[in-house]
Amino acid sequence: KMRSFVVAFTLAFLLPMFHINVAVAEDLWGLLRSGHHLALIRHALAPGYSDPENFNLRDCTSQRNLDSRGRIQSENIGDLFRANGINKASIYSSQWCRCLETGKLMDFGAVEELPPLNSFFENFEREPLQTEQLKSWINGASLKNPTILITHQVNIFALTGHSSSSGEIIFVERNPEGSVTVVGKISTLP
């Protein structure tokens, strides 16, 4: 099972980005305000690959972090939400510094840590449990306010089956059992 996930992830990463066509009349931003949808965002640009060997969850200096382009990209993502009528949002993030900083720079206020959004890139054996925990969280989330989850490529792929670029916004519809269906994507790469 682990091997098939790694193969699928590798193929998805190497193949060109698959963008879902959304009918022109469909308003992704309106869907996000509907209470049945949420947005997944892969953290903004953070140069490198994986994390250093001395990685420490509570020490940002030991992690791969946003660069200046990633910080500007994060601010622009927040501006994009506001330009589309979303001035208040509930933001949940992986505990990795690059995800937390993406959320903070979007400037919607508090960013709440949500451990099931943490990367399992270095520990793929955690994927099934974390994905089930995330589905359970999604199933119970109120979604009263537009809800944004900031996470990592592997987590987004495990949950949706779709790859994502840095800072990409993936709009999903919540299904009754906590799984999600992708309804559209917006790239925010500079």
C-alpha positions as CSV (number, residue, x, y, z in Angstrom):
1,K,0.0,0.0,0.0
2,M,2.8,2.4,0.9
3,R,4.7,1.6,-2.3
4,S,1.6,2.3,-4.4
5,F,1.2,5.7,-2.7
6,V,4.8,6.6,-3.3
7,V,4.6,5.5,-7.0
8,A,1.3,7.5,-7.5
9,F,2.8,10.5,-5.7
10,T,6.0,10.4,-7.9
11,L,4.0,10.1,-11.1
12,A,1.7,13.0,-10.1
13,F,4.7,15.1,-9.2
14,L,6.5,14.4,-12.5
15,L,3.5,14.7,-14.8
16,P,2.4,18.2,-15.9
17,M,0.0,19.9,-13.5
18,F,-3.6,18.8,-14.0
19,H,-5.9,21.7,-13.7
20,I,-9.6,21.1,-13.3
21,N,-11.8,23.1,-15.7
22,V,-14.6,24.8,-13.8
23,A,-17.6,26.2,-15.6
24,V,-17.3,29.9,-16.2
25,A,-20.5,30.5,-14.3
26,E,-19.2,28.7,-11.2
27,D,-17.9,31.1,-8.6
28,L,-15.2,29.4,-6.5
29,W,-15.1,32.2,-4.1
30,G,-18.9,32.0,-3.6
31,L,-18.6,28.3,-3.0
32,L,-16.0,29.0,-0.3
33,R,-18.5,31.2,1.5
34,S,-21.3,28.6,1.2
35,G,-20.4,26.6,4.2
36,H,-19.9,23.3,2.3
37,H,-16.5,24.1,0.8
38,L,-13.0,24.9,2.0
39,A,-9.6,25.9,0.5
40,L,-6.4,23.9,0.7
41,I,-3.2,25.8,0.1
42,R,0.2,24.4,-0.3
43,H,2.7,26.6,1.5
44,A,4.2,29.5,-0.5
45,L,7.6,29.3,-2.2
46,A,10.3,27.8,0.1
47,P,13.4,26.9,-1.9
48,G,14.9,23.4,-1.5
49,Y,13.7,19.9,-1.1
50,S,12.5,18.3,2.1
51,D,13.9,19.5,5.4
52,P,17.5,19.5,6.8
53,E,18.6,16.5,8.9
54,N,18.7,18.7,12.0
55,F,15.0,19.6,11.5
56,N,13.2,20.7,14.7
57,L,9.5,21.5,14.6
58,R,9.9,24.3,17.1
59,D,13.0,25.9,15.6
60,C,12.4,27.7,12.3
61,T,16.2,28.1,11.8
62,S,16.4,24.3,11.4
63,Q,13.7,24.2,8.6
64,R,13.3,25.0,5.0
65,N,11.5,28.4,5.0
66,L,9.8,30.9,2.7
67,D,12.1,33.1,0.7
68,S,11.3,36.7,-0.2
69,R,9.3,35.6,-3.2
70,G,7.3,33.2,-0.9
71,R,6.6,36.0,1.6
72,I,5.3,38.3,-1.2
73,Q,3.3,35.4,-2.6
74,S,1.7,34.8,0.8
75,E,0.7,38.5,1.1
76,N,-0.7,38.3,-2.5
77,I,-2.7,35.2,-1.6
78,G,-4.4,37.1,1.2
79,D,-5.0,40.1,-1.1
80,L,-6.6,37.7,-3.6
81,F,-9.0,36.4,-1.1
82,R,-10.0,39.9,0.0
83,A,-10.3,41.1,-3.7
84,N,-12.9,38.3,-4.0
85,G,-15.0,39.3,-1.1
86,I,-13.4,37.1,1.6
87,N,-12.4,39.5,4.4
88,K,-12.7,37.0,7.3
89,A,-11.5,33.4,7.3
90,S,-10.6,30.6,9.7
91,I,-7.1,29.5,9.0
92,Y,-5.6,26.2,10.1
93,S,-2.0,25.2,9.4
94,S,0.6,22.6,9.5
95,Q,3.0,23.2,12.4
96,W,5.9,23.7,9.9
97,C,7.2,27.3,9.9
98,R,6.8,27.7,6.2
99,C,3.1,26.9,6.5
100,L,2.5,29.0,9.6
101,E,4.3,32.0,8.0
102,T,2.2,31.6,4.8
103,G,-0.9,31.9,6.9
104,K,0.3,34.8,9.0
105,L,1.3,36.8,6.0
106,M,-2.1,36.3,4.4
107,D,-3.2,38.6,7.3
108,F,-6.5,37.2,8.4
109,G,-5.5,37.1,12.1
110,A,-4.8,34.0,14.2
111,V,-3.5,30.9,12.5
112,E,-4.4,27.8,14.4
113,E,-2.0,24.8,14.3
114,L,-3.6,21.5,13.1
115,P,-1.2,18.5,13.4
116,P,-2.9,16.3,10.8
117,L,-1.8,18.9,8.3
118,N,1.9,18.3,9.2
119,S,4.1,16.9,6.4
120,F,4.8,13.1,6.4
121,F,7.2,13.4,3.5
122,E,10.0,11.9,5.6
123,N,7.7,9.4,7.3
124,F,5.2,8.0,4.7
125,E,4.1,5.4,7.2
126,R,2.1,8.2,8.9
127,E,0.1,9.0,5.8
128,P,-2.9,6.7,6.4
129,L,-3.4,7.8,10.0
130,Q,-2.9,11.5,9.3
131,T,-5.2,11.5,6.3
132,E,-7.9,9.8,8.3
133,Q,-7.5,12.3,11.1
134,L,-7.7,15.1,8.6
135,K,-10.9,13.6,7.1
136,S,-12.4,13.3,10.5
137,W,-11.5,17.0,11.3
138,I,-13.0,18.1,8.0
139,N,-16.2,16.1,8.6
140,G,-16.7,17.9,12.0
141,A,-15.6,21.4,11.0
142,S,-18.3,24.0,11.1
143,L,-17.2,25.9,8.0
144,K,-19.3,28.8,9.2
145,N,-16.5,31.1,8.1
146,P,-14.6,30.5,4.9
147,T,-12.0,27.9,6.0
148,I,-8.4,27.6,4.7
149,L,-6.1,24.7,5.4
150,I,-2.4,25.4,4.8
151,T,-0.3,22.2,4.3
152,H,2.2,20.4,2.1
153,Q,2.2,18.7,-1.3
154,V,2.1,15.1,0.1
155,N,-0.9,15.9,2.4
156,I,-2.9,17.5,-0.5
157,F,-2.1,14.6,-2.8
158,A,-3.1,12.0,-0.1
159,L,-6.4,13.8,0.5
160,T,-7.4,14.8,-3.0
161,G,-5.3,12.7,-5.5
162,H,-4.1,16.0,-7.1
163,S,-0.7,17.5,-7.0
164,S,-0.2,21.2,-6.2
165,S,2.3,24.0,-6.8
166,S,3.6,26.3,-4.1
167,G,0.9,28.6,-2.9
168,E,-1.8,27.0,-5.1
169,I,-5.3,27.3,-3.8
170,I,-7.4,24.2,-4.2
171,F,-11.1,24.6,-3.7
172,V,-12.8,21.4,-2.4
173,E,-16.3,20.4,-1.5
174,R,-16.8,18.5,1.7
175,N,-18.5,15.1,1.3
176,P,-20.6,13.6,4.1
177,E,-17.8,11.2,5.3
178,G,-15.1,13.9,5.5
179,S,-13.6,13.2,2.1
180,V,-13.4,16.0,-0.4
181,T,-14.0,16.6,-4.1
182,V,-11.8,19.1,-5.9
183,V,-13.9,21.7,-7.7
184,G,-11.2,24.1,-8.9
185,K,-7.7,25.4,-8.5
186,I,-6.0,28.8,-8.7
187,S,-2.2,29.1,-9.2
188,T,-0.6,32.0,-7.3
189,L,3.0,31.5,-8.6
190,P,4.7,34.8,-9.4
